[in-house]
């Protein structure tokens, strides 16, 4: 399978289309291009994220395999919150998930504030 590379004029043409044709053209554009050749492709609405890592569009604020920076992987029990690897089972600022804070004086145990 041969990869297709579009010029900037072709990309402008795709983004100037309207309605269903524009949506289909943008999806096709994302499918056929890698961000290493055209980094701005990651800024499209249907892109998984605004950052380009290893020829893929990702969000380094939430991606476990590229947390904070390209290639930095979180450990098995960790998740990526705001670009930092955290353990949602025991982190009182991210208890049970990103940005779920426990109240003052509470502890995070097994992803629940003040468990047992």
PyMOL commands that place a pseudoatom at each C-alpha (Angstrom):
pseudoatom trace, name=CA, resn=UNK, resi=1, chain=A, elem=C, hetatm=0, pos=[0.000, 0.000, 0.000]
pseudoatom trace, name=CA, resn=UNK, resi=2, chain=A, elem=C, hetatm=0, pos=[1.469, 3.315, -1.060]
pseudoatom trace, name=CA, resn=UNK, resi=3, chain=A, elem=C, hetatm=0, pos=[1.044, 6.319, 1.263]
pseudoatom trace, name=CA, resn=UNK, resi=4, chain=A, elem=C, hetatm=0, pos=[-0.480, 9.434, -0.229]
pseudoatom trace, name=CA, resn=UNK, resi=5, chain=A, elem=C, hetatm=0, pos=[1.084, 12.826, 0.411]
pseudoatom trace, name=CA, resn=UNK, resi=6, chain=A, elem=C, hetatm=0, pos=[-1.043, 15.913, -0.175]
pseudoatom trace, name=CA, resn=UNK, resi=7, chain=A, elem=C, hetatm=0, pos=[0.274, 19.370, -0.879]
pseudoatom trace, name=CA, resn=UNK, resi=8, chain=A, elem=C, hetatm=0, pos=[-0.796, 22.421, 1.139]
pseudoatom trace, name=CA, resn=UNK, resi=9, chain=A, elem=C, hetatm=0, pos=[-3.035, 23.571, -1.715]
pseudoatom trace, name=CA, resn=UNK, resi=10, chain=A, elem=C, hetatm=0, pos=[-4.836, 20.204, -1.664]
pseudoatom trace, name=CA, resn=UNK, resi=11, chain=A, elem=C, hetatm=0, pos=[-5.284, 20.456, 2.104]
pseudoatom trace, name=CA, resn=UNK, resi=12, chain=A, elem=C, hetatm=0, pos=[-6.720, 23.963, 1.776]
pseudoatom trace, name=CA, resn=UNK, resi=13, chain=A, elem=C, hetatm=0, pos=[-9.095, 22.590, -0.857]
pseudoatom trace, name=CA, resn=UNK, resi=14, chain=A, elem=C, hetatm=0, pos=[-10.248, 19.858, 1.535]
pseudoatom trace, name=CA, resn=UNK, resi=15, chain=A, elem=C, hetatm=0, pos=[-10.821, 22.308, 4.389]
pseudoatom trace, name=CA, resn=UNK, resi=16, chain=A, elem=C, hetatm=0, pos=[-12.772, 24.661, 2.113]
pseudoatom trace, name=CA, resn=UNK, resi=17, chain=A, elem=C, hetatm=0, pos=[-15.392, 22.004, 1.297]
pseudoatom trace, name=CA, resn=UNK, resi=18, chain=A, elem=C, hetatm=0, pos=[-18.738, 22.137, 3.060]
pseudoatom trace, name=CA, resn=UNK, resi=19, chain=A, elem=C, hetatm=0, pos=[-21.035, 19.677, 4.779]
pseudoatom trace, name=CA, resn=UNK, resi=20, chain=A, elem=C, hetatm=0, pos=[-20.713, 15.918, 4.416]
pseudoatom trace, name=CA, resn=UNK, resi=21, chain=A, elem=C, hetatm=0, pos=[-18.070, 16.178, 1.696]
pseudoatom trace, name=CA, resn=UNK, resi=22, chain=A, elem=C, hetatm=0, pos=[-15.825, 18.131, 4.060]
pseudoatom trace, name=CA, resn=UNK, resi=23, chain=A, elem=C, hetatm=0, pos=[-16.208, 15.606, 6.894]
pseudoatom trace, name=CA, resn=UNK, resi=24, chain=A, elem=C, hetatm=0, pos=[-15.436, 12.680, 4.594]
pseudoatom trace, name=CA, resn=UNK, resi=25, chain=A, elem=C, hetatm=0, pos=[-12.481, 14.505, 3.059]
pseudoatom trace, name=CA, resn=UNK, resi=26, chain=A, elem=C, hetatm=0, pos=[-11.023, 15.308, 6.498]
pseudoatom trace, name=CA, resn=UNK, resi=27, chain=A, elem=C, hetatm=0, pos=[-11.384, 11.701, 7.645]
pseudoatom trace, name=CA, resn=UNK, resi=28, chain=A, elem=C, hetatm=0, pos=[-9.651, 10.554, 4.463]
pseudoatom trace, name=CA, resn=UNK, resi=29, chain=A, elem=C, hetatm=0, pos=[-6.927, 13.166, 4.996]
pseudoatom trace, name=CA, resn=UNK, resi=30, chain=A, elem=C, hetatm=0, pos=[-6.248, 11.925, 8.530]
pseudoatom trace, name=CA, resn=UNK, resi=31, chain=A, elem=C, hetatm=0, pos=[-6.210, 8.299, 7.378]
pseudoatom trace, name=CA, resn=UNK, resi=32, chain=A, elem=C, hetatm=0, pos=[-3.707, 8.936, 4.580]
pseudoatom trace, name=CA, resn=UNK, resi=33, chain=A, elem=C, hetatm=0, pos=[-1.230, 11.292, 6.211]
pseudoatom trace, name=CA, resn=UNK, resi=34, chain=A, elem=C, hetatm=0, pos=[1.149, 10.929, 9.099]
pseudoatom trace, name=CA, resn=UNK, resi=35, chain=A, elem=C, hetatm=0, pos=[1.936, 13.889, 11.282]
pseudoatom trace, name=CA, resn=UNK, resi=36, chain=A, elem=C, hetatm=0, pos=[5.701, 13.644, 10.827]
pseudoatom trace, name=CA, resn=UNK, resi=37, chain=A, elem=C, hetatm=0, pos=[5.280, 15.082, 7.312]
pseudoatom trace, name=CA, resn=UNK, resi=38, chain=A, elem=C, hetatm=0, pos=[2.462, 17.474, 8.173]
pseudoatom trace, name=CA, resn=UNK, resi=39, chain=A, elem=C, hetatm=0, pos=[2.350, 18.208, 11.957]
pseudoatom trace, name=CA, resn=UNK, resi=40, chain=A, elem=C, hetatm=0, pos=[-0.683, 20.515, 11.671]
pseudoatom trace, name=CA, resn=UNK, resi=41, chain=A, elem=C, hetatm=0, pos=[-2.816, 17.498, 10.736]
pseudoatom trace, name=CA, resn=UNK, resi=42, chain=A, elem=C, hetatm=0, pos=[-3.039, 16.799, 14.491]
pseudoatom trace, name=CA, resn=UNK, resi=43, chain=A, elem=C, hetatm=0, pos=[-4.897, 20.067, 15.069]
pseudoatom trace, name=CA, resn=UNK, resi=44, chain=A, elem=C, hetatm=0, pos=[-7.963, 18.977, 13.042]
pseudoatom trace, name=CA, resn=UNK, resi=45, chain=A, elem=C, hetatm=0, pos=[-11.203, 18.477, 14.992]
pseudoatom trace, name=CA, resn=UNK, resi=46, chain=A, elem=C, hetatm=0, pos=[-11.357, 14.698, 14.425]
pseudoatom trace, name=CA, resn=UNK, resi=47, chain=A, elem=C, hetatm=0, pos=[-7.734, 14.144, 15.466]
pseudoatom trace, name=CA, resn=UNK, resi=48, chain=A, elem=C, hetatm=0, pos=[-7.007, 12.011, 18.575]
pseudoatom trace, name=CA, resn=UNK, resi=49, chain=A, elem=C, hetatm=0, pos=[-4.763, 14.772, 19.920]
pseudoatom trace, name=CA, resn=UNK, resi=50, chain=A, elem=C, hetatm=0, pos=[-2.817, 17.929, 19.064]
pseudoatom trace, name=CA, resn=UNK, resi=51, chain=A, elem=C, hetatm=0, pos=[0.684, 16.459, 19.509]
pseudoatom trace, name=CA, resn=UNK, resi=52, chain=A, elem=C, hetatm=0, pos=[2.709, 14.362, 17.040]
pseudoatom trace, name=CA, resn=UNK, resi=53, chain=A, elem=C, hetatm=0, pos=[4.555, 11.370, 18.551]
pseudoatom trace, name=CA, resn=UNK, resi=54, chain=A, elem=C, hetatm=0, pos=[6.049, 8.572, 16.444]
pseudoatom trace, name=CA, resn=UNK, resi=55, chain=A, elem=C, hetatm=0, pos=[3.994, 9.482, 13.369]
pseudoatom trace, name=CA, resn=UNK, resi=56, chain=A, elem=C, hetatm=0, pos=[0.724, 9.459, 15.364]
pseudoatom trace, name=CA, resn=UNK, resi=57, chain=A, elem=C, hetatm=0, pos=[-1.456, 12.245, 16.704]
pseudoatom trace, name=CA, resn=UNK, resi=58, chain=A, elem=C, hetatm=0, pos=[-1.802, 11.961, 20.487]
pseudoatom trace, name=CA, resn=UNK, resi=59, chain=A, elem=C, hetatm=0, pos=[-2.645, 14.106, 23.502]
pseudoatom trace, name=CA, resn=UNK, resi=60, chain=A, elem=C, hetatm=0, pos=[0.406, 14.061, 25.805]
pseudoatom trace, name=CA, resn=UNK, resi=61, chain=A, elem=C, hetatm=0, pos=[-1.800, 15.277, 28.670]
pseudoatom trace, name=CA, resn=UNK, resi=62, chain=A, elem=C, hetatm=0, pos=[-3.810, 12.024, 28.731]
pseudoatom trace, name=CA, resn=UNK, resi=63, chain=A, elem=C, hetatm=0, pos=[-1.978, 9.356, 26.678]
pseudoatom trace, name=CA, resn=UNK, resi=64, chain=A, elem=C, hetatm=0, pos=[-0.439, 6.609, 28.861]
pseudoatom trace, name=CA, resn=UNK, resi=65, chain=A, elem=C, hetatm=0, pos=[2.172, 5.766, 26.202]
pseudoatom trace, name=CA, resn=UNK, resi=66, chain=A, elem=C, hetatm=0, pos=[3.236, 9.399, 25.697]
pseudoatom trace, name=CA, resn=UNK, resi=67, chain=A, elem=C, hetatm=0, pos=[2.599, 11.048, 29.058]
pseudoatom trace, name=CA, resn=UNK, resi=68, chain=A, elem=C, hetatm=0, pos=[3.924, 14.595, 29.266]
pseudoatom trace, name=CA, resn=UNK, resi=69, chain=A, elem=C, hetatm=0, pos=[6.339, 13.990, 26.395]
pseudoatom trace, name=CA, resn=UNK, resi=70, chain=A, elem=C, hetatm=0, pos=[6.668, 11.611, 23.457]
pseudoatom trace, name=CA, resn=UNK, resi=71, chain=A, elem=C, hetatm=0, pos=[7.725, 8.093, 24.419]
pseudoatom trace, name=CA, resn=UNK, resi=72, chain=A, elem=C, hetatm=0, pos=[7.325, 8.440, 28.209]
pseudoatom trace, name=CA, resn=UNK, resi=73, chain=A, elem=C, hetatm=0, pos=[5.201, 5.469, 29.333]
pseudoatom trace, name=CA, resn=UNK, resi=74, chain=A, elem=C, hetatm=0, pos=[3.263, 5.258, 32.572]
pseudoatom trace, name=CA, resn=UNK, resi=75, chain=A, elem=C, hetatm=0, pos=[3.607, 2.120, 34.689]
pseudoatom trace, name=CA, resn=UNK, resi=76, chain=A, elem=C, hetatm=0, pos=[0.937, -0.589, 34.492]
pseudoatom trace, name=CA, resn=UNK, resi=77, chain=A, elem=C, hetatm=0, pos=[-1.061, 0.706, 37.475]
pseudoatom trace, name=CA, resn=UNK, resi=78, chain=A, elem=C, hetatm=0, pos=[-0.749, 4.367, 36.492]
pseudoatom trace, name=CA, resn=UNK, resi=79, chain=A, elem=C, hetatm=0, pos=[-2.770, 6.660, 34.241]
pseudoatom trace, name=CA, resn=UNK, resi=80, chain=A, elem=C, hetatm=0, pos=[-1.795, 9.953, 32.615]
pseudoatom trace, name=CA, resn=UNK, resi=81, chain=A, elem=C, hetatm=0, pos=[-3.430, 13.036, 34.160]
pseudoatom trace, name=CA, resn=UNK, resi=82, chain=A, elem=C, hetatm=0, pos=[-2.381, 16.526, 33.045]
pseudoatom trace, name=CA, resn=UNK, resi=83, chain=A, elem=C, hetatm=0, pos=[0.821, 15.110, 31.548]
pseudoatom trace, name=CA, resn=UNK, resi=84, chain=A, elem=C, hetatm=0, pos=[1.929, 13.283, 34.714]
pseudoatom trace, name=CA, resn=UNK, resi=85, chain=A, elem=C, hetatm=0, pos=[1.742, 9.588, 35.564]
pseudoatom trace, name=CA, resn=UNK, resi=86, chain=A, elem=C, hetatm=0, pos=[-0.378, 9.035, 38.685]
pseudoatom trace, name=CA, resn=UNK, resi=87, chain=A, elem=C, hetatm=0, pos=[-1.817, 6.034, 40.495]
pseudoatom trace, name=CA, resn=UNK, resi=88, chain=A, elem=C, hetatm=0, pos=[-5.583, 6.692, 40.723]
pseudoatom trace, name=CA, resn=UNK, resi=89, chain=A, elem=C, hetatm=0, pos=[-5.922, 4.036, 43.422]
pseudoatom trace, name=CA, resn=UNK, resi=90, chain=A, elem=C, hetatm=0, pos=[-3.923, 6.010, 45.990]
pseudoatom trace, name=CA, resn=UNK, resi=91, chain=A, elem=C, hetatm=0, pos=[-3.421, 9.602, 44.743]
pseudoatom trace, name=CA, resn=UNK, resi=92, chain=A, elem=C, hetatm=0, pos=[-5.730, 11.955, 46.687]
pseudoatom trace, name=CA, resn=UNK, resi=93, chain=A, elem=C, hetatm=0, pos=[-5.613, 14.562, 43.865]
pseudoatom trace, name=CA, resn=UNK, resi=94, chain=A, elem=C, hetatm=0, pos=[-6.699, 11.966, 41.251]
pseudoatom trace, name=CA, resn=UNK, resi=95, chain=A, elem=C, hetatm=0, pos=[-8.635, 9.425, 43.324]
pseudoatom trace, name=CA, resn=UNK, resi=96, chain=A, elem=C, hetatm=0, pos=[-10.390, 6.951, 41.031]
pseudoatom trace, name=CA, resn=UNK, resi=97, chain=A, elem=C, hetatm=0, pos=[-9.633, 9.089, 37.952]
pseudoatom trace, name=CA, resn=UNK, resi=98, chain=A, elem=C, hetatm=0, pos=[-8.126, 12.318, 36.742]
pseudoatom trace, name=CA, resn=UNK, resi=99, chain=A, elem=C, hetatm=0, pos=[-8.900, 15.459, 38.768]
pseudoatom trace, name=CA, resn=UNK, resi=100, chain=A, elem=C, hetatm=0, pos=[-11.137, 13.698, 41.308]
pseudoatom trace, name=CA, resn=UNK, resi=101, chain=A, elem=C, hetatm=0, pos=[-9.852, 15.248, 44.523]
pseudoatom trace, name=CA, resn=UNK, resi=102, chain=A, elem=C, hetatm=0, pos=[-10.529, 13.928, 48.000]
pseudoatom trace, name=CA, resn=UNK, resi=103, chain=A, elem=C, hetatm=0, pos=[-11.726, 16.420, 50.608]
pseudoatom trace, name=CA, resn=UNK, resi=104, chain=A, elem=C, hetatm=0, pos=[-9.264, 17.843, 53.098]
pseudoatom trace, name=CA, resn=UNK, resi=105, chain=A, elem=C, hetatm=0, pos=[-8.225, 15.194, 55.637]
pseudoatom trace, name=CA, resn=UNK, resi=106, chain=A, elem=C, hetatm=0, pos=[-9.469, 12.266, 53.509]
pseudoatom trace, name=CA, resn=UNK, resi=107, chain=A, elem=C, hetatm=0, pos=[-7.233, 9.574, 52.040]
pseudoatom trace, name=CA, resn=UNK, resi=108, chain=A, elem=C, hetatm=0, pos=[-7.506, 7.806, 48.708]
pseudoatom trace, name=CA, resn=UNK, resi=109, chain=A, elem=C, hetatm=0, pos=[-7.657, 4.032, 49.085]
pseudoatom trace, name=CA, resn=UNK, resi=110, chain=A, elem=C, hetatm=0, pos=[-8.462, 1.721, 46.145]
pseudoatom trace, name=CA, resn=UNK, resi=111, chain=A, elem=C, hetatm=0, pos=[-9.709, 4.705, 44.139]
pseudoatom trace, name=CA, resn=UNK, resi=112, chain=A, elem=C, hetatm=0, pos=[-12.216, 5.850, 46.777]
pseudoatom trace, name=CA, resn=UNK, resi=113, chain=A, elem=C, hetatm=0, pos=[-11.903, 8.723, 49.216]
pseudoatom trace, name=CA, resn=UNK, resi=114, chain=A, elem=C, hetatm=0, pos=[-11.989, 7.661, 52.888]
pseudoatom trace, name=CA, resn=UNK, resi=115, chain=A, elem=C, hetatm=0, pos=[-12.619, 3.990, 52.082]
pseudoatom trace, name=CA, resn=UNK, resi=116, chain=A, elem=C, hetatm=0, pos=[-13.559, 1.957, 55.161]
for i in range(1, 116): cmd.bond("trace and resi %d" % i, "trace and resi %d" % (i + 1))
show_as sticks, trace
zoom trace
